[in-house]
Structures are given as C-alpha cells and as structure tokens.
Amino acid sequence: MLTNNEHKTFQDIPLSVLDLAPIVQGSNAKQAFQDSVRLAQHVEKLGFNRYWLAEHHNMQGIGSSATSVLIGHIAGHTNHMRIGSGGVMLPNHATLVIAEQFGTLESLYPGRIDLGLGRAPGSDQATAYALRRTLHAGPEEFPMQVNELQDYFSNDPVSQVKAVPGQGLDIPIWLLGSSDFSARLAAEKGLPFSFASHFAPQYTVPAIQLYRRNFQPSTIMDKPYAMVGINVIAADTDEEADYLANSHRIQFLNLRRGKESKLQPSVENMDTIWSPMEKAAVEESLDPRTTIVGSKETIKKGIEAFRKETDADEMIITSQIYDMKARLRSYEIIGEIMD
C-alpha cells in the first residue's frame, strides 16, 4: 500500500539517529555519555531530524538504561534537534512516573521532546522482576498504560491523580514495535509508528502495511506516519566499512551465545571467531536490506532501496561502531548523501 511518498527519495524525508550509548571495550559509561553528546552535536549540525535513546537493562555494552536522565543530558547540550526515547519500555515503569519525567523534560526543553514507547522489557526476566518487583503486570497491559499516559498529558484528565509537570503538555507519543502488535495499536489510536527493522527486517513491510491499512485519523494525526530503523556503517571505502562492521557482528554473535560484553573492537577475519552455523544466524539477523555497510555510493543505494521497499516517512539510523572517530565519519558520510 503506497502513499504520497512513492515518488520521493530518501533525500526528501527526514533522517534521524538512534543511539544505544555503546560502552566499548576498555572504556566506561562516563565516556559513553561524553561520546553521545559529541555525536548528538555532530549530527545536529549535519541536519538530522531527531536523536533517540533506547532503554536497555543489565547489558554491559549499552549505557542508556536511565533513558529519561540521558535524554535531558543530550537535550541540554544541543540546540534545536528533537530528543527522545526509542524507546521507553512502558511495562517497566509506573505510568505516572513516565508522565512526570517527560513532563519535566518538555518543560525544560519545550517543543523538542519525543516519547517513544515499547512494550518489551528490554531485558531478561530476572531483570524485569528487579525493575518491577512483580511479573503479574506484563506487556499485555501495554494498551491500558498508553491510555493512562495520554490521560495524564490531557488538559482535562479523568484520573484524580495529576502529572505535575505533564498535564496539558503536547508531548508526541510514538508506538514502537518489532511485530504487528504495536502496528495495530498505533493504527487504532492514530499515533505515529516506528518499526525496529534494524533487528527484525523480515516483519517490516507487513507491519508497515498493516499500520497504514488500518490507520484511524485522530486529533493527533489525520494520516499515518511510519518510521523504520536501519543499521548503517559507512566509511570511505567498502573494505573499511566491512572491517568496522565486524564490531557489530561480534555483538550479535555474543548475544546469540548468551555472552555479555562491551562493544568489541573489529577483527580482520570473522571466520576465526564464528562457526558456519553462527555466521548464518548472524547474517540472517543483520539482513543487508537493513544493515547497510559500505562507501558513500553503496550506502546511498542501500538506503534508497529500503525506503522504496517500505515507503517510509522517516528513517532512523543506528551505527554500532567501536572507534568514535569512525562513528562520527559514518554519520558525516550519511550527511553528505543527504545534501
């Protein structure tokens, strides 16, 4: 199902950044946060639309667990780019607390805050229990929590409990997903939708089509708005980019092995690390349609092909690159393509 975007190129739509605040081998969270500030300032100058941070827990290589705190830190070091969550895992939290946190962020940085919501725990079951103290309330209660959150932000909330700050503030709520559940809910509620195609590529097109087909206009939006996530690792040559991408491949390999680690430096030859079966599994997860690795021309072709396939209104890019200079250069190359 195509929209008015069908004749556009990716250069006609906004590009954004998803940051996992990677903690690299030999470093720590403090340095990761300094790197996130540096990256945010860099991509703001390059013209990227928004900068989102993702909630994960109990992961040595991801520093964005206190997502709201980090959003405030990044917003305070940038000027105009939208800053938000990609996303907050709502089942982990009391809805009122999220309303108050994002009400505070919006009050500090008016017109710049996005609230992207996910329903997965962003962790294992033991960590989910540590966060919630119970597993009785789970992802299946997500629609009710979204309703509660919208009520807290409304001008005339039904609840006797008021979110202060939060009540009456215009904070865009996005629903995020890697299956059709949030696609259906976003369509039903008339909300923008972002699909995690950077790690669930095979479900992307069906989910986006389902969202567009079932979209119900709301007071928030009169037509659907879909964003897709992609991994991009760009360098001055295809060979250099492929070498840099090995850090990302090692990260996925370690996840498959159930091995916790910080983001590892690249290696020359992955065949010295993985078995043929592991290689096939990692390559299936890092589908070349949504994990685009190469020089400027290769990246340009890959991004445009996936934009045409999905008819996306916006694309959000994540780049798990060990070397910070190379990470900055990767986004610089994307910026050159945008221009």
Sequence and secondary structure as in RCSB ss.txt:
>XXXX:A:sequence
MLTNNEHKTFQDIPLSVLDLAPIVQGSNAKQAFQDSVRLAQHVEKLGFNRYWLAEHHNMQGIGSSATSVLIGHIA
GHTNHMRIGSGGVMLPNHATLVIAEQFGTLESLYPGRIDLGLGRAPGSDQATAYALRRTLHAGPEEFPMQVNELQ
DYFSNDPVSQVKAVPGQGLDIPIWLLGSSDFSARLAAEKGLPFSFASHFAPQYTVPAIQLYRRNFQPSTIMDKPY
AMVGINVIAADTDEEADYLANSHRIQFLNLRRGKESKLQPSVENMDTIWSPMEKAAVEESLDPRTTIVGSKETIK
KGIEAFRKETDADEMIITSQIYDMKARLRSYEIIGEIMD
>XXXX:A:secstr
   GGGG  GGGS EEEEE  B BTT  HHHHHHHHHHHHHHHHHHT  EEEE    S TTB  SSHHHHHHHHH
HT SSSEEEEEEEEGGGS HHHHHHHHHHHHHHSTT EEEEEE S SS HHHHHHHHS SSS GGGHHHHHHHHH
HHHSSS SSSS  TTTTT    EEEEESSHHHHHHHHHHT  EEE TTT GGGHHHHHHHHHHH    SS SS  
EEEEEEEEE SSHHHHHHHTHHHHHHHHHHHHT    B    S GGGT  HHHHHHHHHHT TTTEEEESHHHHH
HHHHHHHHHHT SEEEEE   SSHHHHHHHHHHHHHHH 
